[in-house]
Amino acid sequence: MDRPTIDRDNIIERFVLGQLTDAELDAFLTYQLFHPEIKTEVEALRAVAKTTRGLAPSRQVKWWQKRGIQIGLLLLTVVLGVALWQLAGRGRQHDTSPAAPQQQNTEPPTLITPGDTTETHPPPPSSRQIAADFRPNPHLEALLGPGRFRGNADEQPAWVKTPPAEQQCESAATMCRINLRGQLRGDIEAIKQFRWLLFSNKPADFTALRPLQSGSFSTKNNPDQTIGIDAGISLRLAPGLYYYLIEDAESGATYFTGKLTVR
């Protein structure tokens, strides 16, 4: 993919709206890896889209709502498996033609002796797999930054200084340090309920609430009547795109969403 193609096919606008095909998305993500300056255009258009679209308020999902969908899919899989097994059995009963003899391979197998110095190497990972590891999660992309909540604003903790909305770790061979330091105003007992969660970019992991890591914050009363929160996070992560969330451990309300790119 090149710049004329991006402008002609409105690739940036369709990327922000989640309308690219898999082939276009892989090509555009690969282009971003070698042309990071295009991220400025992407972020500017995403900011415009967020102001016109707005953010949906977080709602606490009951456990029976999450498990009900999984149980329904499991039952559907079992029913389809039984039906396919019965159809296959009927096909074997009606097929009376003799099976053709299998053709044997007459070529001798290749033997590798201990003295053989030929080296074998695994094939390099495909560009499609690399692009999939960096593919944005559209739902979490729309939530980047501070969250919005229902209820009385005076009763909600308010950010004075947020953590970074986007961070990078340039070397996956070393430990990645994630900065989750910020300041808020509000009830300290409510802020002590904050926890952080780190998700992969896979939508299924976020939908099933399967974080890679999670933890709590240390809190501090500042002289300016604000409350500081801090989490010292150092992790060894494979190259890819990750998302970190700050939420209320009791209600599940999301107070902040950011992303981490590991190269």
Secondary structure, DSSP 8 states (H G I E B T S, - for coil): --HHHHHHTTHHHHHHTT---HHHHHHHHHHHHH-GGGHHHHHHHHHHHHHHH---------HHHHHHHHHHHHHHHHHHHHHHHHHHHHHHHH--S---------S------TT-----------HHHHHHHT---HHHHTT-EE---SS-GGGS-EEEE---SEEEES-TTS-EEEE--EEEES-HHHHTTEEEEEEES-HHHHHTT--SEEEE-EEEE-TTS-EEEE-EEEE---SEEEEEEEEETTT--EEEEEEEEE-
